[in-house]
Amino acid sequence: MSSSNCDILIQGGGPVGLACAAWTLQKFPDASITLLDRNPVNDIDLANTDNRGIALSHGSKILLNTIRAWPKESAQIHQVHVSQAGRFGRALMKREELKQEALGHIIRYRDIHITLRQALRVLQATSPNFVWKHIHKETEENQIHSKCIVHAEGGLFKNQDWVESGRDYSQSALVGLVEVENAAPHQAWERFTAEGPLAALPSHYGPNILNLVWCGSPESSQYRLQLNDADFLSELQKEFGSRIGYFLKVQDRRLYDLGLNYRKEITKDNQVWIGNAAQTLHPVAGQGLNLGLRDAFLLAEKLVEIFSGSAEDQSPAKIHHALQSYAQSRKADRTTTIGLTDFMARVFTSNLAPVVLARSIALSALQWLPPIKTALARQMMFGRR
Ligand SMILES: Cc1cc2nc3c(=O)[nH]c(=O)nc-3n(C[C@H](O)[C@H](O)[C@H](O)COP(=O)(O)OP(=O)(O)OC[C@H]3O[C@@H](n4cnc5c(N)ncnc54)[C@H](O)[C@@H]3O)c2cc1C
C-alpha cells in the first residue's frame, strides 16, 4: 500500500473526531485533513449499533448547531428530581430557575453519530484536501505521515488499550428503555441507591418511554440483565417506589463497565488527545461527550490557527508549542468536570454513616440555596470557561 501525507491526521470517527474535523473544515475549508474511521461507510449499518440515551447540555446544542449537527429526534429535560433511596434529602432543579429552554436534551448515541457524519459530508463537498478514510486494521494508520496527530479513538472503560490515572468504581451501568404509566413529561429522575445512581430520563419516543441508566455492582447488574422482564420491572419499582409511576415494559437492556481513566498530559510532541481518548468518565453527571465536544471545538480553533498560517508556524516546535497552549486552555474545564464527576460517583455510592448524612444535608442545601444549585447546573450545562 502506498503512503500518503497530510497536515492533520484525526484517528477516530466517533462523535468527537467527526466534530473536530467538521469545525476545522468549517472555518478552514482548505485544511489538509485525513480522518481515519473504523465504522462502516453507510449510516444504515450504524442504525442499530448504540441506542443508549445520552444527555447533552444546552452548551453542546449551541456548539452542534454551528455545523447543523443537532439531531432531529431529541427529548428536552425541563426538571430534574434528585433523591436518595431510604434517606432524607432531595433536590428539584427546574429550567425556569436557570432561565433556559431546557436543562438538557436526551438523544440516542447513534443519532448524534449519524447527524455528525451527515454534517461532515456536507462540509466535505467544499473541502478539497479532506480525505475520509474507512479502515479495518491498524497497519493502514501507519502508512500516513502527518504534521499533527489528533487521537479521538474514544472507547469504553476497560476496553481501552491505555490505562493512566483514574479509578475502577467496580460498577456497571445497565441501560435500556422502560415504559411508565402516566410519566410526567420532560422530567428526569436521578436516585442515589446503596449500589450507585439510578436515572430515568425522557426519550423522544414520547412521555411514557424513559431511558434507564441503572448503576450497580457488576454482580447485581449481571443478575438484573438476566432477569425476565416481569422480575426486572418489579426490582426497578422497588428501587424507585411509586413516585415516578408504574413500570410496564422494558427493552434493549445492555451493560457497560464504569470507571475513570484520564491522561494527565493530553499532548506529546505533535500528538493531542481529545474526548474519551483523553478522559473516560462515569456517566453519573452525563458529562463525557459534553466535555469531549468542548475539547473538539477548541482544538479545531487551534488547528485552524496553526495550519492557516505560514509554513513557519508549522514547524514541529511551533506545532508542539501551539498544542501545549491548547492543553493549557483545557485544564480548568477538564479538572473541574473530571473532579466533579469522580466526586459524585464516589460520594453518592458510599454507605459510611457520616457520608450518608453529609449527602442528605447537601441535597437539602441544594434545594434551599439556589445560588449553589444554579452554579452546579451551569457548570454541567456549559463547562468551565
Ligand atoms: C452508559 C453510558 C452513558 C453515558 N451517558 C452520557 C451522557 O448522558 N452524556 C454525556 O455527555 N456522555 C455520556 N457518556 C459518555 C459518552 O458516551 C462518551 O464520552 C462519548 O461517546 C465519547 O465520544 P468519542 O468520540 O470520544 O469516543 P467514542 O464514542 O468511543 O468513539 C470513538 C470512535 O473511534 C473509533 N476508533 C477506535 N480506535 C480507532 C482507530 N485506531 N482508528 C480509527 N478509529 C478508531 C471507534 O470505532 C469509535 O467509533 C456515557 C457513557 C456510557 C458508557
The ligand as a Tripos MOL2 file, in Angstrom:
@<TRIPOS>MOLECULE
LIG
   53    58     1     0     0
SMALL
NO_CHARGES

@<TRIPOS>ATOM
      1 C1        -23.6190    4.0700   29.8960 C.3       1 LIG1
      2 C2        -23.0500    5.3850   29.4350 C.ar      1 LIG1
      3 C3        -23.8200    6.5360   29.4560 C.ar      1 LIG1
      4 C4        -23.2940    7.7590   29.0520 C.ar      1 LIG1
      5 N1        -24.0720    8.8770   29.1360 N.ar      1 LIG1
      6 C5        -23.5630   10.0730   28.7800 C.ar      1 LIG1
      7 C6        -24.3550   11.2500   28.8840 C.ar      1 LIG1
      8 O1        -25.5030   11.2020   29.3140 O.2       1 LIG1
      9 N2        -23.8060   12.4470   28.4930 N.ar      1 LIG1
     10 C7        -22.5270   12.5320   28.0210 C.ar      1 LIG1
     11 O2        -22.0770   13.6470   27.6960 O.2       1 LIG1
     12 N3        -21.7470   11.4180   27.9140 N.ar      1 LIG1
     13 C8        -22.2330   10.2050   28.2760 C.ar      1 LIG1
     14 N4        -21.4590    9.0850   28.1530 N.ar      1 LIG1
     15 C9        -20.0910    9.2090   27.6140 C.3       1 LIG1
     16 C10       -20.0580    9.2510   26.0790 C.3       1 LIG1
     17 O3        -20.6270    8.0760   25.5440 O.3       1 LIG1
     18 C11       -18.6080    9.3850   25.6010 C.3       1 LIG1
     19 O4        -17.9830   10.4280   26.3020 O.3       1 LIG1
     20 C12       -18.5360    9.6600   24.0950 C.3       1 LIG1
     21 O5        -19.0740    8.5720   23.3750 O.3       1 LIG1
     22 C13       -17.0910    9.9260   23.6580 C.3       1 LIG1
     23 O6        -17.0300   10.1280   22.2640 O.3       1 LIG1
     24 P1        -15.6800    9.8310   21.4740 P.3       1 LIG1
     25 O7        -15.9200   10.1790   20.0640 O.co2     1 LIG1
     26 O8        -14.5360   10.4340   22.1970 O.co2     1 LIG1
     27 O9        -15.4670    8.2560   21.6270 O.3       1 LIG1
     28 P2        -16.3420    7.0430   21.0580 P.3       1 LIG1
     29 O10       -17.7740    7.3600   21.1800 O.co2     1 LIG1
     30 O11       -15.8370    5.8260   21.7660 O.co2     1 LIG1
     31 O12       -15.9270    6.9630   19.5180 O.3       1 LIG1
     32 C14       -14.6130    6.6360   19.1260 C.3       1 LIG1
     33 C15       -14.6390    6.0700   17.7230 C.3       1 LIG1
     34 O13       -13.3020    5.8360   17.2630 O.3       1 LIG1
     35 C16       -13.2170    4.5670   16.6010 C.3       1 LIG1
     36 N5        -11.8290    4.0900   16.7290 N.ar      1 LIG1
     37 C17       -11.2460    3.4810   17.7880 C.ar      1 LIG1
     38 N6         -9.9320    3.2530   17.5430 N.ar      1 LIG1
     39 C18        -9.6960    3.7110   16.3000 C.ar      1 LIG1
     40 C19        -8.5360    3.7720   15.4790 C.ar      1 LIG1
     41 N7         -7.3490    3.3080   15.9030 N.pl3     1 LIG1
     42 N8         -8.6290    4.3100   14.2440 N.ar      1 LIG1
     43 C20        -9.8090    4.7820   13.8090 C.ar      1 LIG1
     44 N9        -10.9550    4.7750   14.5360 N.ar      1 LIG1
     45 C21       -10.8840    4.2400   15.7560 C.ar      1 LIG1
     46 C22       -14.2670    3.7170   17.2760 C.3       1 LIG1
     47 O14       -14.7220    2.7490   16.3960 O.3       1 LIG1
     48 C23       -15.3570    4.7510   17.6080 C.3       1 LIG1
     49 O15       -16.2910    4.8660   16.5550 O.3       1 LIG1
     50 C24       -21.9470    7.8320   28.5750 C.ar      1 LIG1
     51 C25       -21.1610    6.6790   28.5300 C.ar      1 LIG1
     52 C26       -21.7030    5.4650   28.9600 C.ar      1 LIG1
     53 C27       -20.8260    4.2360   28.9130 C.3       1 LIG1
@<TRIPOS>BOND
     1     1     2 1
     2     2     3 ar
     3     2    52 ar
     4     3     4 ar
     5     4     5 ar
     6     4    50 ar
     7     5     6 ar
     8     6     7 ar
     9     6    13 1
    10     7     8 2
    11     7     9 ar
    12     9    10 ar
    13    10    11 2
    14    10    12 ar
    15    12    13 ar
    16    13    14 ar
    17    14    15 1
    18    14    50 ar
    19    15    16 1
    20    16    17 1
    21    16    18 1
    22    18    19 1
    23    18    20 1
    24    20    21 1
    25    20    22 1
    26    22    23 1
    27    23    24 1
    28    24    25 2
    29    24    26 1
    30    24    27 1
    31    27    28 1
    32    28    29 2
    33    28    30 1
    34    28    31 1
    35    31    32 1
    36    32    33 1
    37    33    34 1
    38    33    48 1
    39    34    35 1
    40    35    36 1
    41    35    46 1
    42    36    37 ar
    43    36    45 ar
    44    37    38 ar
    45    38    39 ar
    46    39    40 ar
    47    39    45 ar
    48    40    41 1
    49    40    42 ar
    50    42    43 ar
    51    43    44 ar
    52    44    45 ar
    53    46    47 1
    54    46    48 1
    55    48    49 1
    56    50    51 ar
    57    51    52 ar
    58    52    53 1
@<TRIPOS>SUBSTRUCTURE
     1 LIG1         1 GROUP 0 **** ****
